[in-house]
């Protein structure tokens, strides 16, 4: 008698995406101040981490949203948009990309040593 187990998936990008989303919402308070540089580091690094998970999962289309986030929020060569309202809108848009990516990027678990 053979028992069939349902396929299991891991959402490897969920935690970094949620952390980036929290940073984006906290960053709304610092858009005009010096603390926004720290938010830029956090968001840019997490965008690259989630992009790597997307690539590993074979879902390269997420790079269309994640790479521009990594570029716009990078603190090394900062992009100055000059309008706080535009940054606020981009913060919300980036949060939506992170939430969607965190939920939808998934990797099939290997059934390795789980035999009975």
N, C-alpha and C positions, 0 to 999 in steps of 0.2 A: 504494500500500500504506500503510495507516494503522496506526500503532503506538499502542496504548492503554496509558497509564501508570496504575498504581494510584494511588488518591487518597492524598495525603500529609497528615499532620496535625502540628501543632506543639503541644507541651505547655507552654504559656506559664506555667502556674502551678507547674510542677514545682520549679524552683530556689527561689522564695520559700517554697514549702511545706516543702521539705527544710531550709532555713535556720531556719524557725520551729520545726520538729521538733527540730532540734539545740538551739535555744535552750530549748525546753521541757524537754528531758532535762538540760541543764546547770542549768536553773532549779530542778530538784528539790533541788539542794544549797543553794539560797539562799532557800527558802520562808520560813524564820523570820528571815532577816536583811534588811539594807538593800539588798543586791544584787538582791533580787527586783523592785525598782522598775525596774531596767534591763531585766530579763526581761519585765516587763509592757509596757514601751515596744516592745521588739522583737516580741513576740508580737502585740500589738494592731495595730501597723503592718503586719506581714506578713499578718494576717487581713484587713485592709482591702485590701491589694494583691491577695491571692488572690481576694477577693470581687469586685473589679473585673474580674479576668480571667474569673471565672465568668460575670459579667454580660455581658461582651463575647462570650463563647462561646455565649451564649443558654442557659446552664445555671443559671438563677436559683435552682433548688432548693438549691444549695450555700449560698446565703445563710442558710438555716435553721440551719446549723451555724456558719458563719463570723461572722455578725453577733453572736450571743451571745458568741463567743470575744472579739471586738473589744471588746464592752461589759464583760465580766467582767475582762479583763486590762488595761483602760485605766488608765493611771497618773494621769490628770488628775482623775477622779472615782473613786477606787479603791473597789472593792467588797471589804469586809473580811468574810471568812467565818469567821474566828476559829479554824478547825480545820485544822491542817496536813495531816491525813490526807485531808480533803475536797479541799484544794488539790492534793495529790499525785494523787488519783484524777482530778480535772479535768485535770491536766497530761497524764496518759496518754490520756484521752478526746480532748482537743484534738489531741494528736499523731496519733491515729488519723484524725481528721477531716482534718488537713493532709495526711497521707500519701495518703489516698483521693482527696482533691480534686486533689492534685498529679498523681496518676496518671490520673485520669478526666477532668479538664477538658482539652479539646483543641479546637483551632481548625483548620479545614481550610485548608491552604496554597493561596494563589491560584496559578494556573498561569501568571501574568504573561508574562514574556519568555523562557520556556523552550521555544520552538518550534524545531524543526530542519528 
